[in-house]
Amino acid sequence: MSHTDSQDQQPDMKLFWACFIALVATSFVFGVRANTIGLLQDGFNLSENEKGAINGAGMWPFALSIIFFSLVIDWIGYKTVALFAIACHLTSLVLTLQASGFQSFYWSTLLVAVANGTVESFINPVVATIFHSNKSKWLNILHAGWPAGLALGAMFCAVFPEATFGFDAVWKFRFALCFVPVLLYAVLVLPCKFPINERVAAGVSYREMLKEVGAVGFFMISSLIAAAIYQMAGKEVNWTTAISFSAIVAILIGVYTRSFGNWLFLLVLVIIGPLATTELGTDGWMPELLKLNSPADSPNFAAWVFVYVSTIMTVLRFYAGPIVHRFSPVGLLVVSSAIAVIGLVLLSQSVGWAIVAASTIYAFGKTFLWSTTLGFTSEQFPKGGALTLNGVSAVGVLFLGVLGSPFIGYQQDQDVHHRLEKQHPALVTKISGSSKPSLFGDSPSLDQERIRSLDEASLTTLKAVQAESKRQAFSTIAVLPGFMFLCYLGIWFYFRSKGGYQAISIANH
């Protein structure tokens, strides 16, 4: 299909829904893992830092695959990439069901992330191409598939609790359910014909695409990739080597493109890391952060709050068109980041049923952040094609996987240990495990076997300290959307000085 064809004909809705279900499949797996990681911690004696490492492995390989395929997808074809994603998803789920501890869960989660990034690498440019005149609206609708999959995954986890079916049966059954959306999107994708990306159809060269990212953009991406590779190898990041490697990549790109990068796109890359940690990082940790602050008579409360928040996001993204039109993409990002700050601060102060009200505000805040950023990117940098659109997602997920998610876990380990040392020194001596290495230094841990041997009074004391610490994590995360608010406000004033927000047409270049 040519670009002209895609303009003159009705959009291929079968292709759109195939992309939508593919995204549902990726987030369904994410939702299952987020709501099962606590179960795995108890069953396999994982520390908070190891949980963070597994969550990180579910993130940064996503970025490696999305960057790689964004650079080559216009050469090898969208269908080839889609088939690779299907193969990776199926293989990763088989390996997950055979996992037996930290290392095996780590590597199976890593392959899931490769599959998820491969999916993202083709669905975003495909939807931006077939809905070229209304990108922000349709990218928001496409990304309603993310919270929809989260809600479904979390709901199944709540319906099949460990207490009823037993540890081994429950975690395996939950991950086995992930085959359903994966096989469904495979069946939908196979007969589809994919369009030519609008950049290629418009005759914009490969060099012009790279110029949008430029030397600075590639330096940022390469630095995070190098750190991710160290993390994958289980080694402490050598930042001197990582930065030196990134500088070489940046110089080569700079010489080839004669561009530092589009300044506005570089600012988006700076913002997307905190954004990813605000949304995806909190998604990954929310069930665990809320569990100890739930009402005593509602054992699955945290999972149902997760479902509730994800359902709100799904509905709002489906009706994104008039909302984006009312505020403009940049205005919507300003408002959303401000509401996200309020929601996270309220979550840090909430216990019991008050969590529902705070979660509602948080859901309204985070709903449009990621999807509207993709819409903004596709509308402002169309010459960047798949690279700029997917590069934003890649940097966000790299930042989250390398720094954001592990840091949340590291901070929790540090905070709980500090609180116990200060308030209950005798208790912490009983349950302390060995220090475990992390990107941020050695992390203290609690031995799950020792915790299980505690008397009832000591266990109640420990849970109270952990609950207080987990609430505090939300206020720490709230700093990130606060930073985003200031950045978006600056972008809003920039466009206002130019007469208002306008999408850039690739036909004008």
KOLFI-250020 format. One line per 3 residues: number of its first residue (from 1); their letters; for each residue y, z, x of C-alpha. Coordinates in Angstrom, 3 decimals, decimal comma, always signed. Layout:
# KOLFI-250020
NUM = A = Y/Z/X  ...
***
This chain:
# KOLFI-250020
1 = MSH = +0,000/+0,000/+0,000  +3,407/-0,912/+1,447  +6,524/+1,190/+1,155
4 = TDS = +7,933/-1,363/-1,276  +4,855/-1,086/-3,403  +5,184/+2,682/-3,506
7 = QDQ = +8,774/+2,269/-4,724  +8,039/-0,329/-7,386  +4,837/+1,121/-8,795
10 = QPD = +4,094/+4,404/-10,482  +3,070/+7,130/-8,025  -0,679/+7,485/-7,529
13 = MKL = -1,308/+10,739/-9,412  -5,029/+10,722/-8,545  -4,051/+10,858/-4,882
16 = FWA = -1,535/+13,617/-5,591  -4,137/+15,783/-7,323  -6,620/+15,164/-4,519
19 = CFI = -3,978/+16,510/-2,094  -3,258/+19,410/-4,447  -6,913/+20,514/-4,677
22 = ALV = -7,267/+20,143/-0,890  -4,452/+22,671/-0,504  -6,071/+24,937/-3,123
25 = ATS = -9,259/+24,878/-1,020  -7,388/+25,971/+2,133  -5,667/+28,902/+0,431
28 = FVF = -8,795/+29,915/-1,484  -10,471/+30,571/+1,872  -7,331/+32,393/+3,069
31 = GVR = -7,273/+34,551/-0,075  -10,938/+35,460/+0,247  -10,482/+36,463/+3,890
34 = ANT = -7,321/+38,495/+3,153  -9,141/+40,437/+0,441  -12,373/+40,870/+2,424
37 = IGL = -11,035/+41,745/+5,886  -10,897/+45,458/+5,021  -14,527/+45,306/+3,936
40 = LQD = -15,428/+43,569/+7,201  -13,516/+46,204/+9,170  -15,613/+48,992/+7,671
43 = GFN = -18,891/+47,088/+7,981  -18,364/+45,800/+11,532  -16,134/+48,601/+12,944
46 = LSE = -13,037/+46,451/+13,580  -9,726/+47,935/+14,752  -6,400/+47,015/+13,156
49 = NEK = -5,694/+44,933/+16,263  -8,997/+43,056/+15,895  -8,148/+42,428/+12,245
52 = GAI = -4,814/+41,059/+13,432  -6,584/+38,828/+15,952  -8,865/+37,423/+13,224
55 = NGA = -5,868/+36,819/+10,972  -4,140/+35,178/+13,935  -7,159/+32,938/+14,567
58 = GMW = -6,784/+31,860/+10,948  -3,273/+30,668/+11,746  -2,482/+29,198/+15,157
61 = PFA = -5,387/+26,648/+15,396  -3,922/+25,286/+12,144  -0,830/+24,421/+14,151
64 = LSI = -2,729/+22,751/+16,995  -4,538/+20,435/+14,584  -1,443/+19,668/+12,506
67 = IFF = +0,590/+18,727/+15,613  -2,198/+16,605/+17,085  -2,809/+14,658/+13,884
70 = SLV = +0,920/+14,262/+13,181  +1,213/+12,401/+16,495  -1,728/+10,055/+15,806
73 = IDW = -2,145/+9,937/+12,024  -0,186/+6,702/+11,597  -2,544/+5,028/+14,079
76 = IGY = -5,934/+6,332/+12,953  -5,177/+6,463/+9,224  -4,863/+9,194/+6,624
79 = KTV = -8,369/+8,692/+5,261  -9,951/+9,357/+8,678  -8,007/+12,598/+8,992
82 = ALF = -9,016/+13,664/+5,478  -12,714/+13,104/+6,266  -12,388/+15,154/+9,461
85 = AIA = -10,858/+18,021/+7,440  -13,784/+17,972/+5,012  -16,316/+18,090/+7,864
88 = CHL = -14,509/+21,016/+9,542  -14,291/+22,996/+6,308  -17,991/+22,631/+5,558
91 = TSL = -19,043/+23,501/+9,131  -16,736/+26,527/+9,332  -18,073/+28,004/+6,100
94 = VLT = -21,660/+27,668/+7,302  -20,718/+29,481/+10,533  -18,855/+32,200/+8,604
97 = LQA = -21,929/+33,008/+6,547  -23,890/+33,461/+9,789  -21,261/+35,738/+11,423
100 = SGF = -22,250/+39,241/+12,530  -19,222/+40,845/+14,235  -15,742/+40,382/+15,673
103 = QSF = -16,468/+37,432/+17,981  -18,436/+35,392/+15,439  -15,871/+36,011/+12,678
106 = YWS = -13,099/+35,129/+15,118  -14,574/+31,727/+16,003  -15,599/+30,763/+12,471
109 = TLL = -12,100/+31,713/+11,267  -10,639/+29,580/+14,052  -12,527/+26,507/+12,802
112 = VAV = -11,388/+27,192/+9,239  -7,823/+27,092/+10,559  -8,436/+23,728/+12,255
115 = ANG = -9,635/+22,390/+8,902  -6,625/+23,843/+7,078  -4,173/+22,315/+9,555
118 = TVE = -5,878/+18,946/+9,258  -5,460/+19,098/+5,472  -1,771/+19,965/+5,822
121 = SFI = -1,245/+17,111/+8,294  -2,069/+14,462/+5,694  -1,043/+15,956/+2,328
124 = NPV = +2,643/+16,573/+3,182  +3,545/+13,073/+4,439  +1,437/+11,461/+1,692
127 = VAT = +3,292/+13,295/-1,083  +6,682/+12,745/+0,602  +5,888/+9,009/+0,692
130 = IFH = +4,603/+8,520/-2,864  +7,496/+10,589/-4,282  +10,116/+9,349/-1,809
133 = SNK = +13,027/+9,696/-4,256  +12,276/+13,287/-5,339  +10,675/+14,958/-2,342
136 = SKW = +11,795/+18,579/-2,761  +10,523/+18,737/-6,345  +7,096/+17,259/-5,625
139 = LNI = +6,530/+19,098/-2,350  +7,222/+22,315/-4,267  +4,717/+21,274/-6,939
142 = LHA = +2,176/+20,306/-4,261  +2,563/+23,710/-2,656  +1,906/+25,438/-5,960
145 = GWP = -1,661/+24,742/-4,831  -1,287/+27,377/-2,098  -0,648/+30,423/-4,329
148 = AGL = -3,064/+29,014/-6,925  -5,877/+29,106/-4,369  -4,792/+32,567/-3,190
151 = ALG = -4,895/+33,874/-6,757  -8,342/+32,420/-7,426  -9,760/+33,720/-4,134
154 = AMF = -8,338/+37,206/-4,699  -9,516/+37,245/-8,312  -13,119/+36,511/-7,339
157 = CAV = -12,930/+39,272/-4,728  -11,747/+41,748/-7,376  -14,500/+40,674/-9,790
160 = FPE = -17,233/+41,185/-7,160  -16,494/+44,598/-5,556  -18,656/+46,155/-2,858
163 = ATF = -19,412/+49,240/-4,950  -21,324/+47,145/-7,482  -23,193/+44,682/-5,288
166 = GFD = -23,345/+46,189/-1,771  -21,567/+45,242/+1,470  -23,766/+42,438/+2,807
169 = AVW = -24,222/+40,652/-0,502  -20,543/+40,853/-1,437  -18,871/+39,442/+1,675
172 = KFR = -21,400/+36,605/+1,937  -21,120/+35,722/-1,742  -17,313/+35,673/-1,552
175 = FAL = -17,294/+33,234/+1,366  -20,048/+31,139/-0,227  -17,740/+30,605/-3,217
178 = CFV = -15,362/+28,779/-0,868  -17,742/+25,808/-0,905  -16,711/+25,070/-4,526
181 = PVL = -13,052/+23,981/-3,949  -13,982/+22,323/-0,628  -16,635/+20,124/-2,240
184 = LYA = -14,296/+19,397/-5,159  -11,496/+18,050/-2,947  -14,071/+16,081/-0,938
187 = VLV = -15,205/+14,308/-4,111  -11,576/+13,596/-5,123  -10,459/+12,359/-1,678
190 = LPC = -13,320/+9,955/-0,958  -12,354/+7,152/-3,420  -8,574/+7,397/-2,773
193 = KFP = -6,464/+4,744/-1,059  -3,708/+6,193/+1,087  -0,169/+4,748/+1,455
196 = INE = +1,650/+3,779/+4,634  +4,094/+6,494/+5,667  +7,712/+5,695/+4,742
199 = RVA = +8,801/+5,889/+8,397  +6,272/+3,221/+9,401  +7,040/+1,078/+6,358
202 = AGV = +10,779/+1,248/+7,097  +10,226/+0,044/+10,672  +11,406/+3,238/+12,363
205 = SYR = +9,875/+3,303/+15,854  +7,623/+5,967/+17,332  +10,348/+6,792/+19,874
208 = EML = +12,892/+7,352/+17,106  +10,440/+9,721/+15,438  +10,090/+11,729/+18,661
211 = KEV = +13,896/+11,808/+19,106  +14,283/+13,963/+15,983  +12,198/+16,694/+17,644
214 = GAV = +13,510/+15,977/+21,143  +13,097/+17,860/+24,407  +14,083/+21,266/+22,997
217 = GFF = +11,792/+20,939/+19,983  +8,819/+19,998/+22,147  +9,630/+22,875/+24,512
220 = MIS = +9,409/+25,311/+21,586  +6,185/+23,787/+20,278  +4,567/+23,581/+23,729
223 = SLI = +5,426/+27,217/+24,567  +3,723/+28,465/+21,425  +0,724/+26,157/+21,954
226 = AAA = +0,272/+27,425/+25,526  +0,413/+31,038/+24,306  -2,129/+30,178/+21,585
229 = IYQ = -4,532/+28,730/+24,167  -4,343/+31,942/+26,205  -5,023/+33,915/+23,035
232 = MAG = -7,987/+31,692/+22,184  -9,424/+32,385/+25,657  -9,019/+36,116/+25,063
235 = KEV = -6,603/+36,484/+27,990  -3,157/+38,000/+28,321  -0,473/+35,332/+28,028
238 = NWT = +1,006/+34,274/+31,364  +4,475/+33,400/+30,148  +5,550/+31,974/+33,517
241 = TAI = +2,770/+29,381/+33,339  +3,348/+28,748/+29,636  +7,079/+28,168/+30,096
244 = SFS = +6,531/+25,990/+33,183  +4,069/+23,816/+31,264  +6,482/+23,579/+28,339
247 = AIV = +9,361/+22,646/+30,627  +7,343/+19,728/+32,052  +6,535/+18,515/+28,523
250 = AIL = +10,193/+18,868/+27,523  +11,410/+16,898/+30,574  +8,956/+14,061/+29,899
253 = IGV = +9,953/+13,884/+26,231  +13,637/+14,113/+27,162  +13,350/+11,236/+29,631
256 = YTR = +11,440/+9,107/+27,097  +13,643/+9,820/+24,071  +16,976/+10,691/+25,761
259 = SFG = +17,350/+13,365/+23,102  +17,465/+17,154/+23,049  +16,527/+16,954/+19,364
262 = NWL = +18,425/+16,988/+16,096  +20,326/+20,313/+16,191  +19,749/+20,992/+12,509
265 = FLL = +16,018/+20,388/+12,856  +15,903/+22,737/+15,853  +17,545/+25,428/+13,729
268 = VLV = +14,856/+24,914/+11,083  +12,234/+25,434/+13,819  +13,899/+28,732/+14,780
271 = IIG = +13,879/+29,909/+11,160  +10,327/+28,893/+10,246  +8,606/+31,534/+12,438
274 = PLA = +10,176/+34,495/+10,620  +9,635/+32,615/+7,340  +5,913/+32,164/+8,016
277 = TTE = +5,539/+35,846/+8,881  +7,477/+36,838/+5,741  +5,254/+34,756/+3,459
280 = LGT = +1,881/+34,043/+5,065  +1,831/+37,128/+7,288  +2,489/+39,373/+4,313
283 = DGW = -0,047/+37,431/+2,214  -2,692/+38,075/+4,853  -1,948/+41,794/+5,086
286 = MPE = -0,810/+42,647/+1,532  -4,164/+43,788/+0,079  -4,637/+46,157/+3,033
289 = LLK = -1,007/+47,338/+3,021  -1,159/+48,180/-0,686  -4,689/+49,599/-0,904
292 = LNS = -3,899/+53,184/+0,084  -0,764/+53,266/-2,090  -2,529/+52,122/-5,263
295 = PAD = -2,985/+54,261/-8,401  -6,026/+56,492/-7,958  -7,680/+55,239/-11,148
298 = SPN = -7,417/+51,521/-10,186  -9,758/+50,738/-7,258  -9,034/+46,976/-7,331
301 = FAA = -5,306/+47,416/-7,863  -4,258/+45,822/-4,544  -6,354/+42,714/-5,196
304 = WVF = -4,932/+42,318/-8,700  -1,349/+42,689/-7,385  -2,180/+39,915/-4,923
307 = VYV = -3,408/+37,767/-7,843  -0,293/+38,638/-9,862  +2,138/+37,688/-7,082
310 = STI = +0,276/+34,448/-6,379  +0,258/+33,517/-10,080  +4,030/+33,990/-10,300
313 = MTV = +4,458/+31,699/-7,294  +2,176/+29,045/-8,781  +4,067/+28,918/-12,087
316 = LRF = +7,524/+28,906/-10,461  +6,645/+26,101/-8,040  +5,397/+23,926/-10,896
319 = YAG = +8,855/+24,259/-12,464  +10,731/+23,820/-9,187  +12,489/+20,578/-10,197
322 = PIV = +15,308/+22,017/-12,346  +15,626/+25,070/-10,068  +16,126/+22,920/-6,954
325 = HRF = +18,560/+20,733/-8,892  +20,560/+23,788/-9,981  +20,897/+25,392/-6,534
328 = SPV = +20,226/+22,509/-4,064  +17,455/+23,105/-1,489  +19,777/+25,040/+0,856
331 = GLL = +21,275/+27,163/-1,915  +17,787/+28,018/-3,144  +16,783/+29,107/+0,369
334 = VVS = +19,839/+31,387/+0,620  +19,067/+33,065/-2,715  +15,326/+33,306/-2,045
337 = SAI = +15,675/+34,968/+1,363  +18,073/+37,571/-0,066  +15,655/+38,410/-2,897
340 = AVI = +12,742/+38,592/-0,409  +14,603/+41,266/+1,578  +15,113/+43,337/-1,566
343 = GLV = +11,471/+42,925/-2,616  +10,084/+43,998/+0,765  +12,386/+47,027/+0,995
346 = LLS = +11,324/+48,097/-2,504  +7,647/+47,652/-1,564  +8,201/+49,978/+1,393
349 = QSV = +9,389/+52,669/-1,040  +6,842/+52,115/-3,820  +3,585/+53,830/-4,700
352 = GWA = +1,342/+53,517/-7,736  +2,459/+51,315/-10,593  +5,991/+50,980/-9,163
355 = IVA = +4,378/+48,490/-6,750  +4,101/+45,980/-9,618  +7,879/+45,876/-10,158
358 = AST = +8,581/+45,618/-6,414  +5,935/+42,888/-6,032  +7,536/+40,895/-8,852
361 = IYA = +10,861/+40,833/-7,023  +9,119/+39,983/-3,749  +7,233/+37,120/-5,447
364 = FGK = +10,464/+35,619/-6,800  +11,945/+35,860/-3,324  +9,184/+34,224/-1,323
367 = TFL = +8,083/+31,558/-3,827  +10,355/+28,716/-2,714  +10,847/+29,511/+0,976
370 = WST = +8,054/+27,451/+2,561  +7,872/+24,572/+0,093  +11,649/+24,102/-0,127
373 = TLG = +11,909/+24,130/+3,681  +9,406/+21,240/+3,715  +11,448/+19,446/+1,043
376 = FTS = +14,649/+20,013/+3,033  +12,971/+18,691/+6,198  +11,630/+15,555/+4,521
379 = EQF = +15,025/+14,823/+2,948  +17,155/+15,457/+6,043  +14,917/+14,034/+8,789
382 = PKG = +13,061/+11,046/+7,260  +13,017/+9,226/+10,622  +10,812/+12,029/+11,934
385 = GAL = +8,035/+10,988/+9,545  +4,861/+13,083/+9,658  +5,930/+14,745/+12,928
388 = TLN = +9,038/+16,584/+11,710  +7,512/+17,435/+8,342  +4,319/+18,823/+9,837
391 = GVS = +6,009/+20,125/+12,991  +7,873/+22,674/+10,888  +4,606/+23,975/+9,435
394 = AVG = +3,018/+23,972/+12,888  +5,731/+26,060/+14,524  +5,721/+28,504/+11,618
397 = VLF = +1,989/+29,029/+11,769  +1,938/+29,106/+15,602  +4,587/+31,812/+15,599
400 = LGV = +2,673/+33,753/+12,969  -0,703/+33,375/+14,667  +0,475/+34,067/+18,229
403 = LGS = +3,117/+36,695/+17,519  +3,666/+37,597/+13,847  +0,255/+38,604/+12,506
406 = PFI = -1,015/+40,314/+15,687  +2,301/+42,177/+15,921  +1,919/+43,510/+12,365
409 = GYQ = -1,522/+44,835/+13,332  -0,290/+46,184/+16,670  +2,617/+47,980/+15,007
412 = QDQ = +0,267/+49,568/+12,477  -2,075/+50,806/+15,207  +0,898/+52,227/+17,142
415 = DVH = +2,598/+53,737/+14,110  -0,515/+55,440/+12,707  -1,431/+56,820/+16,127
418 = HRL = +2,122/+58,095/+16,699  +2,248/+59,765/+13,270  -1,147/+61,415/+13,792
421 = EKQ = -0,217/+62,653/+17,280  +2,997/+64,147/+15,935  +1,711/+65,596/+12,656
424 = HPA = -2,037/+66,147/+13,185  -2,906/+66,237/+16,923  -6,306/+67,852/+16,355
427 = LVT = -7,313/+65,130/+13,893  -6,315/+62,246/+16,140  -8,421/+63,713/+18,954
430 = KIS = -11,466/+63,635/+16,668  -11,140/+60,014/+15,546  -9,459/+58,141/+18,424
433 = GSS = -11,342/+55,142/+19,733  -10,866/+53,311/+23,011  -7,630/+51,417/+23,664
436 = KPS = -7,943/+47,702/+23,067  -5,929/+44,969/+24,809  -3,403/+42,888/+22,863
439 = LFG = -0,575/+40,455/+23,532  +1,894/+43,351/+23,315  -0,021/+45,749/+25,575
442 = DSP = -2,914/+48,147/+25,070  -3,343/+49,141/+21,447  -4,748/+52,504/+20,323
445 = SLD = -7,572/+52,374/+17,816  -9,374/+54,635/+15,365  -13,158/+54,765/+15,509
448 = QER = -14,512/+53,878/+12,059  -17,808/+55,670/+12,708  -15,966/+58,922/+13,498
451 = IRS = -13,773/+58,494/+10,429  -16,859/+58,235/+8,210  -18,079/+61,597/+9,564
454 = LDE = -14,845/+63,455/+8,645  -14,819/+66,194/+6,021  -13,034/+65,533/+2,731
457 = ASL = -9,824/+67,393/+3,649  -9,422/+65,555/+6,975  -10,130/+62,218/+5,322
460 = TTL = -7,454/+62,892/+2,688  -4,958/+63,776/+5,436  -5,755/+60,582/+7,353
463 = KAV = -5,378/+58,393/+4,269  -1,990/+59,949/+3,484  -0,739/+59,146/+6,991
466 = QAE = -2,139/+55,593/+6,822  -0,539/+55,020/+3,404  +2,872/+56,085/+4,690
469 = SKR = +2,474/+53,829/+7,736  +1,441/+50,818/+5,679  +4,482/+51,219/+3,416
472 = QAF = +6,698/+51,298/+6,498  +5,280/+47,914/+7,566  +7,050/+46,242/+4,622
475 = STI = +10,481/+47,476/+5,741  +9,751/+46,202/+9,261  +8,914/+42,750/+7,877
478 = AVL = +12,105/+42,801/+5,735  +14,192/+42,258/+8,880  +12,841/+38,689/+9,052
481 = PGF = +14,161/+37,331/+5,716  +17,412/+39,125/+6,557  +17,695/+36,947/+9,663
484 = MFL = +16,748/+33,877/+7,599  +19,468/+34,667/+5,042  +22,150/+34,554/+7,724
487 = CYL = +20,831/+31,234/+9,082  +20,574/+29,616/+5,644  +24,055/+30,806/+4,771
490 = GIW = +25,380/+29,068/+7,883  +23,588/+25,837/+6,899  +24,986/+26,145/+3,369
493 = FYF = +28,554/+26,400/+4,706  +27,866/+23,409/+6,992  +26,881/+21,186/+4,076
496 = RSK = +29,756/+22,504/+1,976  +32,167/+21,426/+4,729  +30,668/+17,926/+4,441
499 = GGY = +31,190/+17,740/+0,679  +27,854/+19,126/-0,479  +24,145/+18,642/+0,089
502 = QAI = +22,834/+15,063/+0,088  +19,352/+13,795/+0,904  +19,271/+11,139/+3,635
505 = SIA = +17,708/+7,813/+2,722  +15,647/+6,209/+5,469  +16,943/+2,837/+4,258
508 = NH = +20,369/+3,807/+5,656  +19,056/+3,908/+9,229
***
